[in-house]
Amino acid sequence: MQCRILKYILILLPAGLILTSGNADAQSAQGFYTVTPCRALDTRGSQPITSTPASFPIAGLCSVPMAAIAVAGNLTVPTPAANSSVTVFPTGTSPLSNPGTNSFRAGTTRATNFVVGLAPSGAGTLSLVATSTSDAIIDVTGYFMPSPPTTGGGIGYLVGFDNKEGASVCTLDDAPQLALLNAPLFDPYNRNNIQWWYNLVEEAAFSNVNYIALGSRGNSACPADNPPVGDEPPSLAVNVVTALNQRGYSSILKVAFMDDTGAYPGHLKVCQGIQPFDLGNTSLWATYIWNNNWLPYFRSVPEPNRLKIQGRPVVFMWSVATGLGYTNQQGHLAGLISYLRNQCLSQLGFNPFIIVDQSWPQLDTALGSAPDGVDNWFSVPGPSWSLRTFAGNSGSFTTGVAVPGFWVPGASMFIDRLGGQTLRAGLANTAGAGIVLLEGLSNSSENAAYYRGSSTCEPACGKPYTYPSGQCWSTPNQYLNIVRETTAPFPRFIVYEAEAADSYSSFNLTGSGLYRRGDRLNIQYTDSSQSQWSVAMNAGEWLEFSSFQLGASSSYRLGIRYASAGGATGRLLIDGSALSSFTLPASASFVTLTVPGGFSISASHHNVRFQLDTGDLRLDQWILNGL
């Protein structure tokens, strides 16, 4: 073994490994993440490597996130025509001498491992240069990530998972859904299918949030408590971990714990016939809160997947209001928080960062600085957002909450979405908070969702409620787009998943029945894991994302991940103008091709269309990478 340094990162490497310096330094390195070996570059038949350095996108391909600071992989030079030396190095730096340069003999294929920093500019690219014209193949095997910020948690979605759609959208929430504003695009919207979780994390990643706060209401506390009260058991948290890891989002999308406290009184009533829940009874803390919810949740969500502030896993705790079935709050809530901290420290080895609902300090004047933060939730009919700074266990900390809209007609509760302006106002007014919680990505029962919306708007589900006007989604991705315009305005890099397009042209009379509700697209799984989808397209068909904010770079490149039996040609159109044309060779398996040449896009909202002109293909995604 050889021991070499990647700018202060100590890495043990097998003999013969290329190691180049870059923007990976000890103070920012979080760790190394492996990926299934994946081909990120193959210049054969397109753009060979010459004596002029050329840059190629790596981040965004092969599950390598844009935030990656370095990649590991395998560089192959297939049968070079002449003796050649090829150097791989971070774009924007000077090509390095040995050990970054490797020599290849004419006619001999040689493969070499490497670890190389990506462009210091954050473009997610690396560069190659050769002493004589050669082709090159790069297969990625892993990547390095910077450490997450320690002072805040960013922006994230509250996620409930009691959605169990049955025979129709009117059973979306495991009960008659009597007033649904907009049905989700994903079909069926049922948490008992692992594909629901795969789509959930993809929607969150598309909007570039930092975390999801998974609502948890406790496992079954006794035989009679089955299904458990609230039906959001922490045992199902393993599904979000599986989805994050399978889709390659585990390094960029973390999981916070939302203790949805409203279910504890119900568990107690079912199992012991007792009401209300006495918050001064420490035995109830252990039985229902710790053993039945906290402990199984943290055993389901491993340490690498947890959202942390100040290096501590984040926990939100909802209301302990009397109306939810609680009593004896005064003088006991600080003790409950202390108990939960001590249990985490003694059994799990960490001190949680606990943010509680405003009812805690309201109902216990002795709460003091026991929690780390307090949120003021939101109000109906408004304001739809809140911002609260609290001097807590870890010092002063500010928590924001926002909701895009709200409608529960049976309770006469309504917050107007105002075509997305309610959400925009909430995001603007919570800017600068240590953490912002968005209620709620999958919340259909209260019509507070952000999910991709289908064309099924205002379905008739039973009671003749009068639907408020102007609440339907204008495009499937409307609310995900609004969030992303705050988390990643004018992105340099974006992945467009084909199955999630806002609009399309298809010659199919019926769809395949996968993914999209009631649409005509022929959608198929990309592989046997059934964790991703592709769209089968024929000549003349197109997919489009509407009103999408772009324009951060003067030079974008187009990447396409596809499979095709006979090859295909097509164009990328921005607002109807073709900015890039492509020719895709036949490939039986899914590959990613980067189209040579760049193009500029003005900073604005654009309609982004992928159009197939000849041939056919299965399109997984297309990628815009701003250099």
N, C-alpha and C positions, 0 to 999 in steps of 0.2 A: 504493500500500500504506500501511496505517496501522500503527504500532508501539505496542503497548500491553502492560501488565504484568499477569500473573495472579499476584499476590502473590509477586513476585520471579522468576517464570518469564517470560522474555522470549519473546513469541510474535509473529510477523508475521502480520497478519490482513488479509484483503481489506476494502475499505471497506464499511461497513454492518453489520459483525459485532458481535453482542452479546458482551461479555466481562465476566463478573462475578467478583468475588473469592470465595475460599472457603478450603478447607483445603489447597490446593496451594502448598507453599513450596519455596524453592530447595534447602533441605537435605534434603528428602525426595523430590524429583522424580527419577524414574529415566528417564522418557522417554515418548514418545507412541507408541501402538499403533493402527494403523488397523484397522477392521473393514469388511466388506462392508456398505454402507448397509442399515440394518435398522430397522423400525418398532417402537419401544419403547412408544409411547403414542398412542392415538387415542380421544378422548373422545366422538366422535360416537355418539349413541345410548346413552350411559352417564352419565358424570359431567362436565358442562361446567365450565369455569373461571369462577369468580365473584369477587366482591370479597373473599371470605374465602380466604386462602391455603390451598391443598391440596397435599399431598405425594404423590409418585408414585415407585414403585421404578424404578430404572434399572439399578443394579448387579445382576448375575444374569441380565439380559436381553441379547439381542443380542451374546453373547460378552463382555460387560463384566464382569470379575471383581468380587467383593465388595470386594477390596482397592483398587479404583480410587479415586482421589482427585478426579478431574475427568473430564468427558466433553465431546466435541465433537459437534455435530450440526446439525440443521436444524429450526427451529420454524416450523410453518405454521398460520395461522389461516384456516380455510376459510369463505368467504362470511359474515362476521359480520353479524348483524342490525342492529347499530348501530356507530357509531364507537367504537373500543375501544383501550385500551392494555394490553398483556400483558407481565408481568415474569416472567422465569425466574431463580431464585436458589437457593442452597444451603438445604435444609431446616434449620430451627433458627437461621437468621440473619434479619435484617430485609430486606424487599424493598428493592432498590436503585433509586436514580434513574438517569437516563441515565448510561452507555449501555446499562444492563440493561433499560430499558423501551423497547418498540417499539409504535408506533401503527399502527392498521389502519382503513381507511375502510369504512363499511357496504357490504356487497355485493361487496367486492373481496378476493380471496384473495391473501395475501402470504406469502412464505416468507423466512426470515432465518436465516443461520448463527449459531451461538453456541459459546462455550466457557464452561463453568460448573463450579464446584466442587461436589462432592457433599456431603451432610450431614457436618459435622465430627464428629458422633457415631459415624460409621462405618456408619450404617444403609443407605447406598447409595442415597439418595433425593435428588431435587430438588423444588422447589416452584414452583407457578405461581399468579399472581393477576392478575385483570383488572378494569378499571374498569367494564365492563359484561359481562354473561354472554356467553361465547364458547366455541366448541370449539377444541381445540388438537391438533395432530399433532406428535410428535417422532420424527424419524429420526436414529438415532445413526450417526456415521461414525468414531468413535475414542474413546480414553480415555487418561488419564495414570495412571501407577503410581508408588507410592513406591519408593525404593531398598530393596533387600533388606538384611537385617542382614549386617554384614561380619565379625562375630566367630564365627559358627557357621553350620552348614548345615541345621539342623533335623532332621526325621525323613523318611526315604525308604525305598523298596523296592529291594532287589537284583532285577534282572530278567534272567533267562536267556531266550534265544530259540531254543533248539534244538527247540522243540515243532513237530512236523510230523505232526499227526494224519492218518492215512490212512482206510482203510475203516471203522475202528472205534476206539473210545476205547482199545482195547488196543494201538494203535500211536501213542499220544499223544506219546511221546518219541523218535520216529524209530527205534524199536526195539520189540520186544515189551515192553509195559508190564505186568509180571507181578504187580505189587502196587500198585494204585491205590486209595486210600481213598475219594476223592470226585471224580467227574468234574466238570470245569468246566461252568458253565452255557453259556458261549459255544461255539457249534458251527459249523464245525469249529475246533478249537484248533490252528491251523496258521499259523505265522509267515510262510508264503509268500503268504498273503492279506493285503492291506493293511487289510482290515476287522479282522483280529486286532489290529493295532497301534492302530486307532481305539478299539476296546474296551479295550485295555490302558491307554491314557492316561486314558480316562474312568473306569475303576475306580480308578486312582491319584488322580484329581481328586476323585472322590466321597468318598474317605477323607481328603482334605484334607492329603496329605503335601506336603512341599516339593520333593521330587526323586525321580527314579528313577536308580539306578546301573546302567547298562547293561553287562552282562557281555560281554567281548570276548576272543576266543581266537586272533585272528590270521586274516588272509586266507590263501589258498593260497600256500605259499612256493615251490612248484615244480610242474611238470605232474603229478607223481605224487600231489601233496597236494591232491586234488580229489575229493570235497568236502574242505575243510580239516579237519585234526584238531580235534575239538571242535565243529565246525560252528556256531560263533557268530562269523562274520566281521565286522570293523568296517565293511565296505562296506554292511552292512544297517542301520547306524545312521541312515542317511538316512530310513528308514521312521518312526522315532520322531519325528524332526524334522518330517516331513510331517504325521504325525498330530497332534502338538501344535499346529502352526500351523493346520491345517484345523479342528480342534475349538475353537480359541480359547483354549488353555491355556498358550500359550508364555510369557506374562508371570507365571504363578503356579506353573508346574511346570517345574523345570529338570532337566538331565541331568548326572549325574556319570559318570566313566569307571571301570569296574571291570575292571582288568587281571586276567583269570582265568588266572593264570600256569601252571596245570597243563598247558596244551597245548603249551608251548614244547618240552619234551623230545620230544613226539610229532612235531612238525614236523621237528625235527632228525633224528630216526630215519628218517622217510619220505624226506626230501630228501637226506641225506648218509650214512645208514646208521650214524650215530654215536650211542652211548649211553655214559654219561649226558651231560647238559647241563652243561658246565664253566662255572661262573659267573665264573671268572677269565679266560675267553677273550673279549676285548673285541669281536672280530669277530662273535661270536654275538649280542652285545648289539645291534649295528647291524643285522644281517641279520634276526633273528627278533623282537626286542622292539621296536625303533624303526621300522624300515622296514615291517615286516609287521603291526604292530598300532597302536602309538601314533600314528604319523604319519597313516595312513589314517583312524583314528578321529577325530582332531581336524579333519581335512579334511572329514569327514562331518557333524560337529556344529558349527555356526557359533557364534561368540562369544556372541550374545544368548541362545542356548539352554543355555549351560553353567552348572552350579552353581558358585558361587564362595565361598570363604572368604577374608577379607582381600583381596578383589578378585582372587583367583587360582583358576583352574579346579581342581576337586577330582578327585584320582585315588586310587582304592583299589587296592592290589596284594595279591594273595592269597599263598598259601604258596610257599616255596622249599624245602620239606622234601625230605630225601633220598629218601623213599619215593615222591615224585612224579617222580623221575628226575633230580635235581640233584646236583651235587658241587662241591667247592671253594668253599663259601660263605664260610668264615672269611677275613676280611681283604679281601673283594671287594664286599660288598653296598653299603657306603657309596660306593664308586667307581661302581657301577652307578647309584645314585640321582643322584650328581653328573653323570654322563654324560647321563641323561635330562633333568635340569634344564637343562643347557647346550644340549641339542638343542632343547628347547622355546623357550628364550630366543633362540637364534640363528636358528631356522627359523620359529618361530610368534609370537615376541614376548611370551611370558609365562613366569612362574615358577610351576609347578604346586604345589598344596598336596597333598603326597603322604602318604597314610596306609597303612602296611604291616601285614601280618599278624604275629602274635606270633612266628612262626618266624624272622623276620629278626633281631631282637636275640638270640634263643636260639642261632642258628647262626653269628652273627658278632659276637663280643664287641667288635669294633672299630667297630661300626655307629655308636656315639655318637649325636649329635643330627642325623644326616643326614636322616631323614624328619621330617615335620611332626607326625605322630601314629602311634600303634600301637594296633591293636585286638586283643583276646584271643579273638575269634570266640565260639563257644559249644562246649559239650562234650556228648557223648552217653555216658550217659543224662542228664547234667545237670552244671552248671546250664545252663539254656536261654538265658542272657543273660550278658553281660560288660560291664564298665565299666573303662576303663584311662586314667589320666592319664599323659602322657608329656612330658618336657621335650625338645622337638624343635627343629627348624630355626627355628621361628617363636615359640618360647616354650612355655609349658605349655598342653597341649590334651588334652581328654578325649573319648574315642570310646566309644560304646555299640553293642552288637550284640544283637539278640534274634531268636528264632525261635518260631513258634506251635506247632510240633510237628515230629516227624521220624520217618520209618519207612523203613528199607531192610532188608527181612527177610532177604535173602540174606547180608547182613553182620551180622545180629542187632543192628541199630542202631535204637533206639526212644526217642523222647521223647513222653510222653503229652500230648495236647492239653488234657485235663481240661475239656472243654466250653468252651474259650476262656480258662480261668483261667491257663494257662501263658503265653499272650500278655499278658494283663493284668499278670501279675507282671513279665514282662520289660520292659514299657513303664514300669511304676512304678519299677523298679530302675535304669533308665537315664535317668530324668528328670534334667534339668540338664546333660546331656552337650553338648559343642560340636556333635556330630553323632551321630545314631543311624541305624544301617543295619539294616533288617529283611530277613532272609532268608526266603523269596524269593517275590515276588508270583506268579510263574508256575511255581514249582518243583514240577512233578508227579513227577519221577523220584525225588525223595527225600521226597515227601509233606510238603513244608514250605510249601505254597502258601497264599495269602490270597485267590485269585481267587473270584469268585462261583461257588458250588457248585450243581450241578444235583441233581435228585432221584435221579440214578444214583449210588448209593452202593455201594461194595465190589463193583465189576463183576468177574465171573469172567474172568480174563485169562491163564489158563494153569496155572501151578503151584498146587497146593492149599495155599497158605499159610493159616494161621489168622489171621484179621483180629483185631487188638486191638479190644476193645469201646470204644464211646463216642468214636470218632474222626470220625464223619460230621458234616457241617455241619448245624446245626439249622435254618438258613434260608440262602438263597443269599448274602445280604449279611452274614452273621454276622461274619466276620473283618475285612471292610472297616469295619463299624460299630464294632468294638472299637478299631481304630486311630483312627477319627475321634473317638471319645470322649476320646482323648488329645490329638489335634491341634486339635480344635474342639469342646470339650464344650458341650452345650446350644446349638447354633448358632442365631444369629438368622436365618440365611439358608441355604436348602438347595434343591437342584434334584433332583427325583425323575424319573429317566429311566423312561418308561413300560415299555420292554421289559425293564427290570431288576428289576421288582417281585418281592417274595418269594413272593406268592401271588396268585391271580386267580380270577375266575369267568368262564367263557367258554362260549358256546353252540356253539362250533365242535367238530366231531368230530375234525378234524385241524388241525394248525398249518400255517403257510406254509413252514416249513423254514428260516426265517431266524433267526439269533441264538440262540434257546433250544433246548437239547438235549431233544428228545422231548416238547415241550409243545404245547398246542393253540392258542396265541395266533396271531392273524393279524398278523404283523409285516411291515412294509414299510419300504423306505428313504424318507427324507424328501425327497431330491432326487437329482439325477444324480451328485453326488459320491460317493454311497453311503458317507458317513462317519457318518451318524446314522440312527436307526431310529425308527419310530412304531408304535403298536398300533392297528389298526382295531377300534373298539368299537361295539356295539349296545346299545340300551336294556336295562337290567337287568344289564349286565356291570360288573365292578369290578376294580380293581388295588389291591394293598395292600403296604406296607412294614411289617414287623413289628418290634416292640420297638425303636423308633427314639427316640433321646434328643432330647427337645425341651423347650422351656419357658423360653428365655432372655428372651423378650419378653412384655410384657403385651398386645401388640397385633400379631398377625400378619395379613398380607394374602395372599390366594391369587392367584397368577398361573397362567395356562394357555396353553400353546403348542399350537395345534391347527389342523386344517383340517376343514371340514365342508360337505357339499353342501347340507344343508337346515337346519342349526342343531341345537342340542341343549341339554338342561337336565340338571342333576345336582347332586351334593352332595359336600362333603368331610366325611368322618366321622373323628373321633378316638375310638378305643376304642368305636366303635359309635354315638356321638352326633354328629349333624350340626351342625357349627359354621359352615359356610358353604354357601350355595346359589348356583348360577350359571345364567345363561342366555347361551348362546353364539350369536351370529348366524352365518349362513352365511358361509363364506369358502372360495374355491376354492384359495387358497394358504395356507401356514402363517403364522399371525399369533399375537401374544401379547396376551392380554386380562387386565387386572388387575380382579379382582372388587371392586366397591365395598364398603367396610366392613371393619372389623377384628374379630379375635376373640382371646381369650386361651387359653393352653394351660398347664397346670400343669407344673412342672419334674419330669419323670419319663421313663420309657420308655413309648412309646405305639405303638399300631397305627394307621397313617395310611392311610386308604382313599379312593380316588377312585372315585366311583360315578356311572354314567350312568343317568339316569331316563327320558329321552325322546330320540328322534332317534338320530343316529349321528355318529361323528367319527373322525378319525385323530389320536391323542394322541401328541405328541412328548414332552412333559414337563409336570409341574406344579411350581410354585414356591411355597415359603413364605418370605415376607420379613417379618421382625420389625422393626417401626418403633420 
